[in-house]
Amino acid sequence: MNTRPDWLVVEERDAPLILSFPHTGTGLPGEYESRFRSPWLARRDADWHVEALYAFAAGLGASFVRTTVSRSVIDPNRDPSGVSLYPGQATTGLCPTETFDGEPLYRDGEDPGADEIAARRTAHFEPYHDALAGQIARLRAIHPKVVVYDCHSIRSRIPRLFEGDLPQFNIGTNAGRSCDPALTAAIEGPCAASGLGHVVDGRFKGGWITRHYGRPETGVHAIQMELAMRGYLREPATIDASNWPVAFDPSFAAPVTTVLTRALEGALRFALTA
């Protein structure tokens, strides 16, 4: 009997590759929505259309774990203790109270307190990670190595978080601790060859998922890909409720899709090599 909550999407396949989608959700459960300053603002920083961008990975045999709940409710890629992943740098927390640009998310007096954060962790954070850990265990029983590939995207220019335009492909390995260098090379190679711009362990070194699950010594190799949205979406120079989000156009995204396909093919070769 499937007891997963209806907001949690899990697709099981048998290749040693798991794609995690912690930020593609836009759902605002009813008990939260009215407390946000606007539903649009609460959804604005989603990793828009990333699940559509990576749909091709089903054909590679990859398993998917995805939440449909907005990161503004709770962020599955933050340390559940609330400790910052990037001390001294601007970031958002486990239950964010502001947008990437620093705007308040909640109406006055409506920020979640400690008890509510704990309840959200139980309701939305823990089931996501139970599912992800379950897929890792299932595939490790079949394969000596498993790759957890954490899928992300972000607007190309957010001055509060980083200077200038973000490179197109931002690979995070927790400074080399979350995966074997051979996996990093397999994913970095197609990104470098694309000429679109890439960096390894730059502004985004991998979130809690990459850092928590990446244990190369146990056969679990985790890596994060943060994409600048301009590569797969017609990203406006300035966004507002009238022009954001934009629709996903596979033909526009094709150059980035090609690079990502080669990267995931490389990740699979790594996982299937003794």
C-alpha positions, 0 to 999 in steps of 0.5 A, a space after each residue: 500500500 502506498 502511504 506517501 503524501 499526495 504532494 510527494 512524487 517518487 518514480 522508481 527505476 533501476 539505474 544507479 542514478 537518482 534525481 532529486 527535485 527539492 525546489 520545483 514545488 509551487 504548492 501552498 497548502 491552505 493553512 499557509 497561503 493566506 499568511 503570505 504577502 502574496 501567493 506569487 511572491 511565495 512561489 517566485 523563487 521556485 526552480 521553475 520547470 526543472 522537472 520538465 527540463 530533466 524529463 529525458 532522464 527517465 529514459 536513462 533509467 533514473 529514479 525521481 524524488 520530487 516535492 510539489 510543496 513550495 520551498 517558501 513553506 519548507 526547504 528540503 535542501 536546508 539543514 533541519 537544525 536551522 544552521 546556515 549552510 553558507 555562514 556569513 553569506 546571504 541565504 534563506 533558511 529552513 522555513 524562509 521568511 524572506 525572498 532571495 531579494 530580501 523581501 518579507 514573505 509573510 504578513 506582519 506577525 505571521 512568521 512561523 515560530 519554533 513549534 510550527 517549524 517543527 511541525 512543518 519539518 515533520 509534515 513536509 521535510 521528513 517524508 521527502 528525505 525518507 523517500 530519498 533515503 529509501 531510493 538510495 537504499 533500494 538502489 545500493 542493494 542492486 549497485 555498488 555505486 549510486 549517484 544522487 544528482 540534486 537538480 536546481 536552478 535560479 535566476 541569473 542575476 540576484 545581487 543580494 546572493 552573488 555578484 554579476 551574472 551566475 555561470 550557466 552550470 554551477 556544480 557543487 560537491 561540498 569542496 570535493 567531499 560529497 563524491 569521487 573526483 571522477 564523477 565531478 569530471 564526468 559532469 564537468 566535462 560536457 559543461 566545460 565543452 559547451 562554452 556556456 560557462 561553468 564553475 565547480 564549488 563556486 557560490 553554490 557548493 551543494 546544499 544539505 542534500 548533497 552534503 548529507 547524502 554524499 558519502 563516497 566511502 559507502 558508495 553514495 556519491 552526491 552532486 548538485 547542479 545549479 543552473 542559471 535560468 537564462 539557459 533554458 528559459 526566456 528570462 526577463 531582465 526584470 521580473 514581476 507578476 505580469 511576466 513571471 514565470 515564463 512558459 517552458 519551451 523545449 526548443 529554447 532549452 535544447 542546448 542546455 538539455 543536450 549538455 545535461 544529457 551528456 552530463 547524466 550519461 557520464 554520471 551513469 558511466 561512472 556509477 556502472 564502472 567498477 
